[in-house]
Structure formats: C-alpha cells, structure tokens
Amino acid sequence: MIPMSFLKTQIMMLNKAQYEKRILGEIRSLPEEALPKIARLLSLIREEFVTPESRFPLGEEDTSHEKTRNLLSTSKGNWAADIIADREDRV
C-alpha cells in the first residue's frame, strides 16, 4: 500500500508543476520591455513569502504594503489598462 504522505506530495508536486507552467506561459506572453518590472515584482513576492513573519517585534506594524506601493509607484503607465490591452491583443 502507498503511504498517504507520498500521495499528498505527488499531488502537490503536480499542482506546483501546473502552476509553474502557467506562470512561465504568462511571462513568455509579455512583451520584452515588461520583463524588468516582472523581475522586480518577483523579487518583492519572494521577499514577502520567504521572510518569516517573526521578523517584526510584537506591536510593530508590517510595512510590506509600503514596499509594494513604492514599487508600483515607479511605473509610469497604468498597469490595469496595460493588462486589459494585452489580453485584448491575444483574443
């Protein structure tokens, strides 16, 4: 009999592979000039998920929303409009 933990690991790996394929597909569909922004966003996301929550002493506010706002404020365009336009181009 196959252990349940092995089956759960296999299901999670399958899901991870599917997500990776989907993410890479989305990245590949973007114009080359968007890639530096995507790289910065991925760095920010990695920092947010990899850094343990315990880094903030009790009572100190998490300022990650400020980092996100600062990163997004460097963009001169309208990301929502750009995404909609890109999707309309693919349809």
SEFIZA-3560 file (N, C-alpha, C; in Angstrom, 3 decimals):
REM SEFIZA-3560
<numar><xx>0.836</xx><yy>-1.183</yy><zz>0.000</zz><atom>N</atom></numar>
<numar><xx>0.000</xx><yy>0.000</yy><zz>0.000</zz><atom>CA</atom></numar>
<numar><xx>0.883</xx><yy>1.249</yy><zz>0.000</zz><atom>C</atom></numar>
<numar><xx>0.477</xx><yy>2.265</yy><zz>-0.754</zz><atom>N</atom></numar>
<numar><xx>1.237</xx><yy>3.508</yy><zz>-0.873</zz><atom>CA</atom></numar>
<numar><xx>0.880</xx><yy>4.428</yy><zz>0.296</zz><atom>C</atom></numar>
<numar><xx>1.900</xx><yy>4.954</yy><zz>0.994</zz><atom>N</atom></numar>
<numar><xx>1.623</xx><yy>5.853</yy><zz>2.130</zz><atom>CA</atom></numar>
<numar><xx>0.897</xx><yy>7.129</yy><zz>1.672</zz><atom>C</atom></numar>
<numar><xx>-0.009</xx><yy>7.603</yy><zz>2.508</zz><atom>N</atom></numar>
<numar><xx>-0.802</xx><yy>8.804</yy><zz>2.200</zz><atom>CA</atom></numar>
<numar><xx>0.096</xx><yy>10.034</yy><zz>2.026</zz><atom>C</atom></numar>
<numar><xx>1.155</xx><yy>10.140</yy><zz>2.815</zz><atom>N</atom></numar>
<numar><xx>2.051</xx><yy>11.291</yy><zz>2.703</zz><atom>CA</atom></numar>
<numar><xx>2.707</xx><yy>11.339</yy><zz>1.321</zz><atom>C</atom></numar>
<numar><xx>3.029</xx><yy>10.171</yy><zz>0.761</zz><atom>N</atom></numar>
<numar><xx>3.603</xx><yy>10.120</yy><zz>-0.578</zz><atom>CA</atom></numar>
<numar><xx>2.601</xx><yy>10.624</yy><zz>-1.606</zz><atom>C</atom></numar>
<numar><xx>1.352</xx><yy>10.190</yy><zz>-1.489</zz><atom>N</atom></numar>
<numar><xx>0.321</xx><yy>10.629</yy><zz>-2.431</zz><atom>CA</atom></numar>
<numar><xx>0.094</xx><yy>12.129</yy><zz>-2.352</zz><atom>C</atom></numar>
<numar><xx>0.059</xx><yy>12.669</yy><zz>-1.129</zz><atom>N</atom></numar>
<numar><xx>-0.122</xx><yy>14.114</yy><zz>-0.966</zz><atom>CA</atom></numar>
<numar><xx>1.035</xx><yy>14.878</yy><zz>-1.597</zz><atom>C</atom></numar>
<numar><xx>2.252</xx><yy>14.371</yy><zz>-1.420</zz><atom>N</atom></numar>
<numar><xx>3.424</xx><yy>15.010</yy><zz>-2.014</zz><atom>CA</atom></numar>
<numar><xx>3.320</xx><yy>14.994</yy><zz>-3.530</zz><atom>C</atom></numar>
<numar><xx>2.890</xx><yy>13.876</yy><zz>-4.094</zz><atom>N</atom></numar>
<numar><xx>2.761</xx><yy>13.775</yy><zz>-5.543</zz><atom>CA</atom></numar>
<numar><xx>1.707</xx><yy>14.738</yy><zz>-6.074</zz><atom>C</atom></numar>
<numar><xx>0.595</xx><yy>14.878</yy><zz>-5.372</zz><atom>N</atom></numar>
<numar><xx>-0.455</xx><yy>15.815</yy><zz>-5.782</zz><atom>CA</atom></numar>
<numar><xx>0.054</xx><yy>17.246</yy><zz>-5.715</zz><atom>C</atom></numar>
<numar><xx>0.775</xx><yy>17.577</yy><zz>-4.639</zz><atom>N</atom></numar>
<numar><xx>1.316</xx><yy>18.927</yy><zz>-4.501</zz><atom>CA</atom></numar>
<numar><xx>2.326</xx><yy>19.214</yy><zz>-5.599</zz><atom>C</atom></numar>
<numar><xx>3.159</xx><yy>18.234</yy><zz>-5.945</zz><atom>N</atom></numar>
<numar><xx>4.150</xx><yy>18.424</yy><zz>-6.996</zz><atom>CA</atom></numar>
<numar><xx>3.461</xx><yy>18.641</yy><zz>-8.338</zz><atom>C</atom></numar>
<numar><xx>2.384</xx><yy>17.891</yy><zz>-8.577</zz><atom>N</atom></numar>
<numar><xx>1.643</xx><yy>18.057</yy><zz>-9.815</zz><atom>CA</atom></numar>
<numar><xx>1.075</xx><yy>19.469</yy><zz>-9.875</zz><atom>C</atom></numar>
<numar><xx>0.488</xx><yy>19.918</yy><zz>-8.781</zz><atom>N</atom></numar>
<numar><xx>-0.055</xx><yy>21.270</yy><zz>-8.752</zz><atom>CA</atom></numar>
<numar><xx>1.048</xx><yy>22.301</yy><zz>-8.949</zz><atom>C</atom></numar>
<numar><xx>2.200</xx><yy>22.084</yy><zz>-8.313</zz><atom>N</atom></numar>
<numar><xx>3.312</xx><yy>23.013</yy><zz>-8.458</zz><atom>CA</atom></numar>
<numar><xx>3.759</xx><yy>23.069</yy><zz>-9.914</zz><atom>C</atom></numar>
<numar><xx>3.872</xx><yy>21.920</yy><zz>-10.548</zz><atom>N</atom></numar>
<numar><xx>4.289</xx><yy>21.886</yy><zz>-11.950</zz><atom>CA</atom></numar>
<numar><xx>3.278</xx><yy>22.603</yy><zz>-12.834</zz><atom>C</atom></numar>
<numar><xx>2.012</xx><yy>22.427</yy><zz>-12.543</zz><atom>N</atom></numar>
<numar><xx>0.977</xx><yy>23.112</yy><zz>-13.321</zz><atom>CA</atom></numar>
<numar><xx>1.065</xx><yy>24.615</yy><zz>-13.132</zz><atom>C</atom></numar>
<numar><xx>1.261</xx><yy>25.048</yy><zz>-11.899</zz><atom>N</atom></numar>
<numar><xx>1.390</xx><yy>26.488</yy><zz>-11.636</zz><atom>CA</atom></numar>
<numar><xx>2.625</xx><yy>27.054</yy><zz>-12.324</zz><atom>C</atom></numar>
<numar><xx>3.746</xx><yy>26.346</yy><zz>-12.235</zz><atom>N</atom></numar>
<numar><xx>4.968</xx><yy>26.819</yy><zz>-12.878</zz><atom>CA</atom></numar>
<numar><xx>4.775</xx><yy>26.951</yy><zz>-14.386</zz><atom>C</atom></numar>
<numar><xx>4.116</xx><yy>25.973</yy><zz>-14.981</zz><atom>N</atom></numar>
<numar><xx>3.862</xx><yy>26.025</yy><zz>-16.423</zz><atom>CA</atom></numar>
<numar><xx>2.981</xx><yy>27.224</yy><zz>-16.775</zz><atom>C</atom></numar>
<numar><xx>1.959</xx><yy>27.442</yy><zz>-15.964</zz><atom>N</atom></numar>
<numar><xx>1.051</xx><yy>28.573</yy><zz>-16.200</zz><atom>CA</atom></numar>
<numar><xx>1.777</xx><yy>29.911</yy><zz>-16.043</zz><atom>C</atom></numar>
<numar><xx>2.572</xx><yy>30.024</yy><zz>-14.985</zz><atom>N</atom></numar>
<numar><xx>3.307</xx><yy>31.268</yy><zz>-14.725</zz><atom>CA</atom></numar>
<numar><xx>4.301</xx><yy>31.545</yy><zz>-15.845</zz><atom>C</atom></numar>
<numar><xx>5.051</xx><yy>30.521</yy><zz>-16.251</zz><atom>N</atom></numar>
<numar><xx>6.012</xx><yy>30.712</yy><zz>-17.334</zz><atom>CA</atom></numar>
<numar><xx>5.310</xx><yy>31.088</yy><zz>-18.639</zz><atom>C</atom></numar>
<numar><xx>4.157</xx><yy>30.495</yy><zz>-18.886</zz><atom>N</atom></numar>
<numar><xx>3.389</xx><yy>30.856</yy><zz>-20.078</zz><atom>CA</atom></numar>
<numar><xx>2.977</xx><yy>32.318</yy><zz>-20.064</zz><atom>C</atom></numar>
<numar><xx>2.527</xx><yy>32.789</yy><zz>-18.907</zz><atom>N</atom></numar>
<numar><xx>2.141</xx><yy>34.197</yy><zz>-18.778</zz><atom>CA</atom></numar>
<numar><xx>3.348</xx><yy>35.111</yy><zz>-19.006</zz><atom>C</atom></numar>
<numar><xx>4.479</xx><yy>34.747</yy><zz>-18.412</zz><atom>N</atom></numar>
<numar><xx>5.684</xx><yy>35.570</yy><zz>-18.566</zz><atom>CA</atom></numar>
<numar><xx>6.131</xx><yy>35.597</yy><zz>-20.024</zz><atom>C</atom></numar>
<numar><xx>6.097</xx><yy>34.448</yy><zz>-20.671</zz><atom>N</atom></numar>
<numar><xx>6.519</xx><yy>34.384</yy><zz>-22.075</zz><atom>CA</atom></numar>
<numar><xx>5.604</xx><yy>35.183</yy><zz>-22.994</zz><atom>C</atom></numar>
<numar><xx>4.363</xx><yy>35.380</yy><zz>-22.584</zz><atom>N</atom></numar>
<numar><xx>3.420</xx><yy>36.116</yy><zz>-23.426</zz><atom>CA</atom></numar>
<numar><xx>3.571</xx><yy>37.636</yy><zz>-23.288</zz><atom>C</atom></numar>
<numar><xx>4.367</xx><yy>38.076</yy><zz>-22.318</zz><atom>N</atom></numar>
<numar><xx>4.561</xx><yy>39.511</yy><zz>-22.093</zz><atom>CA</atom></numar>
<numar><xx>5.588</xx><yy>40.083</yy><zz>-23.068</zz><atom>C</atom></numar>
<numar><xx>5.466</xx><yy>41.355</yy><zz>-23.370</zz><atom>N</atom></numar>
<numar><xx>6.482</xx><yy>41.986</yy><zz>-24.222</zz><atom>CA</atom></numar>
<numar><xx>7.805</xx><yy>42.085</yy><zz>-23.458</zz><atom>C</atom></numar>
<numar><xx>8.895</xx><yy>42.088</yy><zz>-24.196</zz><atom>N</atom></numar>
<numar><xx>10.232</xx><yy>42.102</yy><zz>-23.601</zz><atom>CA</atom></numar>
<numar><xx>10.438</xx><yy>43.285</yy><zz>-22.662</zz><atom>C</atom></numar>
<numar><xx>9.867</xx><yy>44.438</yy><zz>-23.006</zz><atom>N</atom></numar>
<numar><xx>10.068</xx><yy>45.623</yy><zz>-22.161</zz><atom>CA</atom></numar>
<numar><xx>9.381</xx><yy>45.508</yy><zz>-20.797</zz><atom>C</atom></numar>
<numar><xx>8.476</xx><yy>44.546</yy><zz>-20.632</zz><atom>N</atom></numar>
<numar><xx>7.809</xx><yy>44.348</yy><zz>-19.347</zz><atom>CA</atom></numar>
<numar><xx>8.629</xx><yy>43.478</yy><zz>-18.401</zz><atom>C</atom></numar>
<numar><xx>9.614</xx><yy>42.772</yy><zz>-18.915</zz><atom>N</atom></numar>
<numar><xx>10.362</xx><yy>41.813</yy><zz>-18.102</zz><atom>CA</atom></numar>
<numar><xx>11.109</xx><yy>42.431</yy><zz>-16.919</zz><atom>C</atom></numar>
<numar><xx>11.723</xx><yy>43.612</yy><zz>-17.028</zz><atom>N</atom></numar>
<numar><xx>12.359</xx><yy>44.185</yy><zz>-15.828</zz><atom>CA</atom></numar>
<numar><xx>11.357</xx><yy>44.435</yy><zz>-14.689</zz><atom>C</atom></numar>
<numar><xx>10.159</xx><yy>44.871</yy><zz>-15.032</zz><atom>N</atom></numar>
<numar><xx>9.140</xx><yy>45.082</yy><zz>-13.996</zz><atom>CA</atom></numar>
<numar><xx>8.736</xx><yy>43.754</yy><zz>-13.361</zz><atom>C</atom></numar>
<numar><xx>8.601</xx><yy>42.733</yy><zz>-14.188</zz><atom>N</atom></numar>
<numar><xx>8.231</xx><yy>41.415</yy><zz>-13.683</zz><atom>CA</atom></numar>
<numar><xx>9.326</xx><yy>40.884</yy><zz>-12.751</zz><atom>C</atom></numar>
<numar><xx>10.572</xx><yy>41.081</yy><zz>-13.119</zz><atom>N</atom></numar>
<numar><xx>11.682</xx><yy>40.639</yy><zz>-12.273</zz><atom>CA</atom></numar>
<numar><xx>11.633</xx><yy>41.336</yy><zz>-10.912</zz><atom>C</atom></numar>
<numar><xx>11.345</xx><yy>42.634</yy><zz>-10.908</zz><atom>N</atom></numar>
<numar><xx>11.240</xx><yy>43.365</yy><zz>-9.628</zz><atom>CA</atom></numar>
<numar><xx>10.064</xx><yy>42.848</yy><zz>-8.810</zz><atom>C</atom></numar>
<numar><xx>8.939</xx><yy>42.591</yy><zz>-9.466</zz><atom>N</atom></numar>
<numar><xx>7.776</xx><yy>42.072</yy><zz>-8.753</zz><atom>CA</atom></numar>
<numar><xx>8.049</xx><yy>40.690</yy><zz>-8.166</zz><atom>C</atom></numar>
<numar><xx>8.718</xx><yy>39.836</yy><zz>-8.919</zz><atom>N</atom></numar>
<numar><xx>9.049</xx><yy>38.507</yy><zz>-8.413</zz><atom>CA</atom></numar>
<numar><xx>9.979</xx><yy>38.592</yy><zz>-7.210</zz><atom>C</atom></numar>
<numar><xx>10.919</xx><yy>39.522</yy><zz>-7.250</zz><atom>N</atom></numar>
<numar><xx>11.809</xx><yy>39.715</yy><zz>-6.096</zz><atom>CA</atom></numar>
<numar><xx>11.019</xx><yy>40.148</yy><zz>-4.869</zz><atom>C</atom></numar>
<numar><xx>10.082</xx><yy>41.059</yy><zz>-5.077</zz><atom>N</atom></numar>
<numar><xx>9.247</xx><yy>41.525</yy><zz>-3.974</zz><atom>CA</atom></numar>
<numar><xx>8.385</xx><yy>40.383</yy><zz>-3.428</zz><atom>C</atom></numar>
<numar><xx>7.811</xx><yy>39.606</yy><zz>-4.314</zz><atom>N</atom></numar>
<numar><xx>6.970</xx><yy>38.477</yy><zz>-3.889</zz><atom>CA</atom></numar>
<numar><xx>7.810</xx><yy>37.475</yy><zz>-3.105</zz><atom>C</atom></numar>
<numar><xx>8.990</xx><yy>37.143</yy><zz>-3.623</zz><atom>N</atom></numar>
<numar><xx>9.854</xx><yy>36.193</yy><zz>-2.923</zz><atom>CA</atom></numar>
<numar><xx>10.201</xx><yy>36.719</yy><zz>-1.532</zz><atom>C</atom></numar>
<numar><xx>10.522</xx><yy>37.982</yy><zz>-1.444</zz><atom>N</atom></numar>
<numar><xx>10.860</xx><yy>38.590</yy><zz>-0.158</zz><atom>CA</atom></numar>
<numar><xx>9.684</xx><yy>38.483</yy><zz>0.817</zz><atom>C</atom></numar>
<numar><xx>8.487</xx><yy>38.697</yy><zz>0.323</zz><atom>N</atom></numar>
<numar><xx>7.307</xx><yy>38.656</yy><zz>1.180</zz><atom>CA</atom></numar>
<numar><xx>6.993</xx><yy>37.247</yy><zz>1.675</zz><atom>C</atom></numar>
<numar><xx>7.207</xx><yy>36.238</yy><zz>0.833</zz><atom>N</atom></numar>
<numar><xx>6.841</xx><yy>34.875</yy><zz>1.204</zz><atom>CA</atom></numar>
<numar><xx>7.960</xx><yy>34.123</yy><zz>1.902</zz><atom>C</atom></numar>
<numar><xx>9.195</xx><yy>34.454</yy><zz>1.607</zz><atom>N</atom></numar>
<numar><xx>10.315</xx><yy>33.727</yy><zz>2.175</zz><atom>CA</atom></numar>
<numar><xx>10.700</xx><yy>34.266</yy><zz>3.541</zz><atom>C</atom></numar>
<numar><xx>10.553</xx><yy>35.553</yy><zz>3.746</zz><atom>N</atom></numar>
<numar><xx>10.921</xx><yy>36.170</yy><zz>5.009</zz><atom>CA</atom></numar>
<numar><xx>9.915</xx><yy>35.767</yy><zz>6.082</zz><atom>C</atom></numar>
<numar><xx>10.370</xx><yy>35.215</yy><zz>7.187</zz><atom>N</atom></numar>
<numar><xx>9.440</xx><yy>34.779</yy><zz>8.232</zz><atom>CA</atom></numar>
<numar><xx>8.677</xx><yy>35.941</yy><zz>8.856</zz><atom>C</atom></numar>
<numar><xx>7.474</xx><yy>35.661</yy><zz>9.279</zz><atom>N</atom></numar>
<numar><xx>6.620</xx><yy>36.678</yy><zz>9.896</zz><atom>CA</atom></numar>
<numar><xx>7.199</xx><yy>37.180</yy><zz>11.219</zz><atom>C</atom></numar>
<numar><xx>8.023</xx><yy>36.379</yy><zz>11.858</zz><atom>N</atom></numar>
<numar><xx>8.563</xx><yy>36.750</yy><zz>13.171</zz><atom>CA</atom></numar>
<numar><xx>9.579</xx><yy>37.882</yy><zz>13.099</zz><atom>C</atom></numar>
<numar><xx>9.865</xx><yy>38.388</yy><zz>11.910</zz><atom>N</atom></numar>
<numar><xx>10.853</xx><yy>39.454</yy><zz>11.777</zz><atom>CA</atom></numar>
<numar><xx>10.377</xx><yy>40.761</yy><zz>12.398</zz><atom>C</atom></numar>
<numar><xx>9.071</xx><yy>40.873</yy><zz>12.676</zz><atom>N</atom></numar>
<numar><xx>8.525</xx><yy>42.089</yy><zz>13.254</zz><atom>CA</atom></numar>
<numar><xx>8.243</xx><yy>41.856</yy><zz>14.732</zz><atom>C</atom></numar>
<numar><xx>8.849</xx><yy>42.649</yy><zz>15.593</zz><atom>N</atom></numar>
<numar><xx>8.569</xx><yy>42.518</yy><zz>17.026</zz><atom>CA</atom></numar>
<numar><xx>7.084</xx><yy>42.783</yy><zz>17.304</zz><atom>C</atom></numar>
<numar><xx>6.625</xx><yy>42.218</yy><zz>18.380</zz><atom>N</atom></numar>
<numar><xx>5.226</xx><yy>42.376</yy><zz>18.765</zz><atom>CA</atom></numar>
<numar><xx>4.858</xx><yy>43.858</yy><zz>18.835</zz><atom>C</atom></numar>
<numar><xx>3.790</xx><yy>44.226</yy><zz>18.165</zz><atom>N</atom></numar>
<numar><xx>3.328</xx><yy>45.606</yy><zz>18.181</zz><atom>CA</atom></numar>
<numar><xx>3.858</xx><yy>46.448</yy><zz>17.045</zz><atom>C</atom></numar>
<numar><xx>4.900</xx><yy>45.990</yy><zz>16.352</zz><atom>N</atom></numar>
<numar><xx>5.446</xx><yy>46.764</yy><zz>15.235</zz><atom>CA</atom></numar>
<numar><xx>4.692</xx><yy>46.393</yy><zz>13.967</zz><atom>C</atom></numar>
<numar><xx>4.289</xx><yy>47.389</yy><zz>13.229</zz><atom>N</atom></numar>
<numar><xx>3.483</xx><yy>47.173</yy><zz>12.036</zz><atom>CA</atom></numar>
<numar><xx>4.336</xx><yy>46.649</yy><zz>10.885</zz><atom>C</atom></numar>
<numar><xx>3.763</xx><yy>45.716</yy><zz>10.151</zz><atom>N</atom></numar>
<numar><xx>4.416</xx><yy>45.194</yy><zz>8.941</zz><atom>CA</atom></numar>
<numar><xx>4.298</xx><yy>46.251</yy><zz>7.852</zz><atom>C</atom></numar>
<numar><xx>5.420</xx><yy>46.673</yy><zz>7.291</zz><atom>N</atom></numar>
<numar><xx>5.406</xx><yy>47.750</yy><zz>6.298</zz><atom>CA</atom></numar>
<numar><xx>5.512</xx><yy>47.220</yy><zz>4.874</zz><atom>C</atom></numar>
<numar><xx>5.169</xx><yy>45.946</yy><zz>4.657</zz><atom>N</atom></numar>
<numar><xx>5.298</xx><yy>45.375</yy><zz>3.321</zz><atom>CA</atom></numar>
<numar><xx>4.389</xx><yy>46.082</yy><zz>2.323</zz><atom>C</atom></numar>
<numar><xx>3.235</xx><yy>46.559</yy><zz>2.777</zz><atom>N</atom></numar>
<numar><xx>2.345</xx><yy>47.279</yy><zz>1.866</zz><atom>CA</atom></numar>
<numar><xx>3.010</xx><yy>48.556</yy><zz>1.350</zz><atom>C</atom></numar>
<numar><xx>3.863</xx><yy>49.152</yy><zz>2.184</zz><atom>N</atom></numar>
<numar><xx>4.594</xx><yy>50.348</yy><zz>1.753</zz><atom>CA</atom></numar>
<numar><xx>5.610</xx><yy>49.995</yy><zz>0.670</zz><atom>C</atom></numar>
<numar><xx>6.293</xx><yy>48.868</yy><zz>0.823</zz><atom>N</atom></numar>
<numar><xx>7.241</xx><yy>48.428</yy><zz>-0.197</zz><atom>CA</atom></numar>
<numar><xx>6.515</xx><yy>48.176</yy><zz>-1.516</zz><atom>C</atom></numar>
<numar><xx>5.369</xx><yy>47.529</yy><zz>-1.433</zz><atom>N</atom></numar>
<numar><xx>4.588</xx><yy>47.254</yy><zz>-2.643</zz><atom>CA</atom></numar>
<numar><xx>4.139</xx><yy>48.549</yy><zz>-3.295</zz><atom>C</atom></numar>
<numar><xx>3.635</xx><yy>49.473</yy><zz>-2.512</zz><atom>N</atom></numar>
<numar><xx>3.184</xx><yy>50.756</yy><zz>-3.047</zz><atom>CA</atom></numar>
<numar><xx>4.340</xx><yy>51.502</yy><zz>-3.712</zz><atom>C</atom></numar>
<numar><xx>5.519</xx><yy>51.489</yy><zz>-3.078</zz><atom>N</atom></numar>
<numar><xx>6.686</xx><yy>52.155</yy><zz>-3.654</zz><atom>CA</atom></numar>
<numar><xx>7.105</xx><yy>51.509</yy><zz>-4.966</zz><atom>C</atom></numar>
<numar><xx>7.084</xx><yy>50.190</yy><zz>-5.011</zz><atom>N</atom></numar>
<numar><xx>7.451</xx><yy>49.501</yy><zz>-6.240</zz><atom>CA</atom></numar>
<numar><xx>6.481</xx><yy>49.840</yy><zz>-7.366</zz><atom>C</atom></numar>
<numar><xx>5.200</xx><yy>49.801</yy><zz>-7.066</zz><atom>N</atom></numar>
<numar><xx>4.198</xx><yy>50.084</yy><zz>-8.092</zz><atom>CA</atom></numar>
<numar><xx>4.194</xx><yy>51.550</yy><zz>-8.498</zz><atom>C</atom></numar>
<numar><xx>4.599</xx><yy>52.428</yy><zz>-7.605</zz><atom>N</atom></numar>
<numar><xx>4.599</xx><yy>53.855</yy><zz>-7.935</zz><atom>CA</atom></numar>
<numar><xx>5.693</xx><yy>54.221</yy><zz>-8.928</zz><atom>C</atom></numar>
<numar><xx>6.693</xx><yy>53.343</yy><zz>-9.099</zz><atom>N</atom></numar>
<numar><xx>7.759</xx><yy>53.631</yy><zz>-10.061</zz><atom>CA</atom></numar>
<numar><xx>7.283</xx><yy>53.450</yy><zz>-11.497</zz><atom>C</atom></numar>
<numar><xx>6.159</xx><yy>52.783</yy><zz>-11.661</zz><atom>N</atom></numar>
<numar><xx>5.627</xx><yy>52.568</yy><zz>-13.006</zz><atom>CA</atom></numar>
<numar><xx>4.954</xx><yy>53.843</yy><zz>-13.490</zz><atom>C</atom></numar>
<numar><xx>5.280</xx><yy>54.248</yy><zz>-14.696</zz><atom>N</atom></numar>
<numar><xx>4.693</xx><yy>55.460</yy><zz>-15.273</zz><atom>CA</atom></numar>
<numar><xx>3.372</xx><yy>55.170</yy><zz>-15.975</zz><atom>C</atom></numar>
<numar><xx>3.107</xx><yy>53.910</yy><zz>-16.275</zz><atom>N</atom></numar>
<numar><xx>1.897</xx><yy>53.553</yy><zz>-17.006</zz><atom>CA</atom></numar>
<numar><xx>0.768</xx><yy>53.128</yy><zz>-16.077</zz><atom>C</atom></numar>
<numar><xx>-0.316</xx><yy>52.738</yy><zz>-16.674</zz><atom>N</atom></numar>
<numar><xx>-1.463</xx><yy>52.223</yy><zz>-15.950</zz><atom>CA</atom></numar>
<numar><xx>-1.471</xx><yy>50.710</yy><zz>-16.137</zz><atom>C</atom></numar>
<numar><xx>-1.074</xx><yy>49.973</yy><zz>-15.099</zz><atom>N</atom></numar>
<numar><xx>-0.929</xx><yy>48.523</yy><zz>-15.219</zz><atom>CA</atom></numar>
<numar><xx>-2.244</xx><yy>47.858</yy><zz>-15.580</zz><atom>C</atom></numar>
<numar><xx>-3.335</xx><yy>48.290</yy><zz>-14.992</zz><atom>N</atom></numar>
<numar><xx>-4.630</xx><yy>47.674</yy><zz>-15.279</zz><atom>CA</atom></numar>
<numar><xx>-4.979</xx><yy>47.839</yy><zz>-16.756</zz><atom>C</atom></numar>
<numar><xx>-4.785</xx><yy>49.034</yy><zz>-17.286</zz><atom>N</atom></numar>
<numar><xx>-5.083</xx><yy>49.271</yy><zz>-18.702</zz><atom>CA</atom></numar>
<numar><xx>-4.139</xx><yy>48.473</yy><zz>-19.589</zz><atom>C</atom></numar>
<numar><xx>-2.871</xx><yy>48.359</yy><zz>-19.204</zz><atom>N</atom></numar>
<numar><xx>-1.908</xx><yy>47.580</yy><zz>-19.982</zz><atom>CA</atom></numar>
<numar><xx>-2.294</xx><yy>46.102</yy><zz>-20.029</zz><atom>C</atom></numar>
<numar><xx>-2.712</xx><yy>45.566</yy><zz>-18.901</zz><atom>N</atom></numar>
<numar><xx>-3.106</xx><yy>44.156</yy><zz>-18.848</zz><atom>CA</atom></numar>
<numar><xx>-4.325</xx><yy>43.916</yy><zz>-19.720</zz><atom>C</atom></numar>
<numar><xx>-5.304</xx><yy>44.798</yy><zz>-19.626</zz><atom>N</atom></numar>
<numar><xx>-6.511</xx><yy>44.661</yy><zz>-20.448</zz><atom>CA</atom></numar>
<numar><xx>-6.152</xx><yy>44.741</yy><zz>-21.925</zz><atom>C</atom></numar>
<numar><xx>-5.299</xx><yy>45.678</yy><zz>-22.293</zz><atom>N</atom></numar>
<numar><xx>-4.888</xx><yy>45.817</yy><zz>-23.700</zz><atom>CA</atom></numar>
<numar><xx>-4.143</xx><yy>44.584</yy><zz>-24.176</zz><atom>C</atom></numar>
<numar><xx>-3.267</xx><yy>44.031</yy><zz>-23.342</zz><atom>N</atom></numar>
<numar><xx>-2.536</xx><yy>42.828</yy><zz>-23.724</zz><atom>CA</atom></numar>
<numar><xx>-3.475</xx><yy>41.657</yy><zz>-23.934</zz><atom>C</atom></numar>
<numar><xx>-4.458</xx><yy>41.527</yy><zz>-23.088</zz><atom>N</atom></numar>
<numar><xx>-5.408</xx><yy>40.416</yy><zz>-23.230</zz><atom>CA</atom></numar>
<numar><xx>-6.271</xx><yy>40.594</yy><zz>-24.470</zz><atom>C</atom></numar>
<numar><xx>-6.636</xx><yy>41.826</yy><zz>-24.783</zz><atom>N</atom></numar>
<numar><xx>-7.436</xx><yy>42.067</yy><zz>-25.989</zz><atom>CA</atom></numar>
<numar><xx>-6.637</xx><yy>41.750</yy><zz>-27.237</zz><atom>C</atom></numar>
<numar><xx>-5.315</xx><yy>41.977</yy><zz>-27.194</zz><atom>N</atom></numar>
<numar><xx>-4.458</xx><yy>41.649</yy><zz>-28.336</zz><atom>CA</atom></numar>
<numar><xx>-4.418</xx><yy>40.155</yy><zz>-28.588</zz><atom>C</atom></numar>
<numar><xx>-4.528</xx><yy>39.351</yy><zz>-27.520</zz><atom>N</atom></numar>
<numar><xx>-4.455</xx><yy>37.895</yy><zz>-27.666</zz><atom>CA</atom></numar>
<numar><xx>-5.777</xx><yy>37.286</yy><zz>-28.116</zz><atom>C</atom></numar>
<numar><xx>-6.861</xx><yy>38.020</yy><zz>-27.965</zz><atom>N</atom></numar>
<numar><xx>-8.187</xx><yy>37.465</yy><zz>-28.298</zz><atom>CA</atom></numar>
<numar><xx>-8.469</xx><yy>37.551</yy><zz>-29.748</zz><atom>C</atom></numar>
//
